[in-house]
Amino acid sequence: MSTPISITRHQGLEALELVAPDGARATLLLHGAHLVSWIPAGADEQLYLSPKSAFATGQAIRGGVPVIFPQFATRGPLQRHGFARGKPWQLVTAESGKDDALAVLRLSDDGATRMVWPHAFEAEISVRIAGRALEIELACENRGEAPLSFTAALHTYLRLTRIMSASLQGLSGLAYWDSARERAGTQQEDLLRLDGEMDRIYQDLKHDLTLRDDDRRVRIRQQGFADAVVWNPGEEKGDALADMPTGGWKQMLCVEAAQVLRPIELAPGESWAGMQSLELI
Ligand SMILES: O=P(O)(O)OC[C@H]1O[C@H](O)[C@H](O)[C@@H](O)[C@@H]1O
């Protein structure tokens, strides 16, 4: 049997408070289909959310899981990171089931999106929590009569206790584009450690990643998305962000399931889906 979850408010915005029978919890805003909290069963908050973030229609939220669609960063004519993160999404379903809690939100083209991106589309975000796991899926269908192409990411901000001792494992051997230094490279070390600004797009991720932070380990897995973006603004750029407190950069690491280097191309009627799964292990 499943129980419907009704819309509440979080920081003044419409939200769904997902609670699974085992105690796992998550908060999903309709604004941007933005997940702002994930608390696995028997554990603490796993996502970073800036206390200085704006929570207002049309504005980006600093932290949680921003949905980047249909353009990653400034790789195209649209506003930075596309329009999806600033739009209200529609509720499709939200329910607490026997073993999990699930919510599905939808964004379709409208007059404003067609002005900047002339395509008929239907995008969906599905969020499922159960026990110590979280799954977020982004899907897109081309509902128009012409081909469309897009880039996208689930821009997950993971909370860190101590950045200097944190590491990310599983990237070894992968080619990357370093967006901060504007040069290509290949990851040599098995453990990626953080000591300042990091902004890399790793290409064709095939393996699971493991984030280690003190004695906490989070397994990060993706399907459908080819790339993984690892981002931390470092001290100088982090402290210059108006919506992040001084030193906030030390408490976060973005590990993003992304499709950046090869845009997704959809013929009329075609669909694509990509997923990021996180598990506290
Ligand atoms: O500040 P935002 O628009 O949310 O972007 C935050 C970050 O997103 C991605 O991770 C990019 O790789 C970074 O270059 C960018 O700074």
The ligand as an SDF file (V2000), in Angstrom:
LIG
                    3D

 16 16  0  0  0  0  0  0  0  0999 V2000
   27.5020   29.0350   -9.8040 O   0  0  0  0  0  0  0  0  0  0  0  0
   26.7620   28.0610  -10.6870 P   0  0  0  0  0  0  0  0  0  0  0  0
   26.1640   28.7080  -11.8970 O   0  0  0  0  0  0  0  0  0  0  0  0
   25.7330   27.2820   -9.9210 O   0  0  0  0  0  0  0  0  0  0  0  0
   27.8430   27.0220  -11.2160 O   0  0  0  0  0  0  0  0  0  0  0  0
   28.5970   26.2760  -10.3400 C   0  0  0  0  0  0  0  0  0  0  0  0
   29.6180   25.3840  -11.0640 C   0  0  0  0  0  0  0  0  0  0  0  0
   28.9380   24.4420  -11.8500 O   0  0  0  0  0  0  0  0  0  0  0  0
   29.7400   23.4420  -12.4940 C   0  0  0  0  0  0  0  0  0  0  0  0
   30.2570   22.5570  -11.5780 O   0  0  0  0  0  0  0  0  0  0  0  0
   30.8240   24.0600  -13.3400 C   0  0  0  0  0  0  0  0  0  0  0  0
   31.7520   23.0800  -13.7710 O   0  0  0  0  0  0  0  0  0  0  0  0
   31.5500   25.1450  -12.5940 C   0  0  0  0  0  0  0  0  0  0  0  0
   32.4260   25.8240  -13.4830 O   0  0  0  0  0  0  0  0  0  0  0  0
   30.5720   26.1230  -11.9720 C   0  0  0  0  0  0  0  0  0  0  0  0
   31.2600   27.1500  -11.2990 O   0  0  0  0  0  0  0  0  0  0  0  0
  1  2  2  0
  2  3  1  0
  2  4  1  0
  2  5  1  0
  5  6  1  0
  6  7  1  0
  7  8  1  0
  7 15  1  0
  8  9  1  0
  9 10  1  0
  9 11  1  0
 11 12  1  0
 11 13  1  0
 13 14  1  0
 13 15  1  0
 15 16  1  0
M  END
$$$$
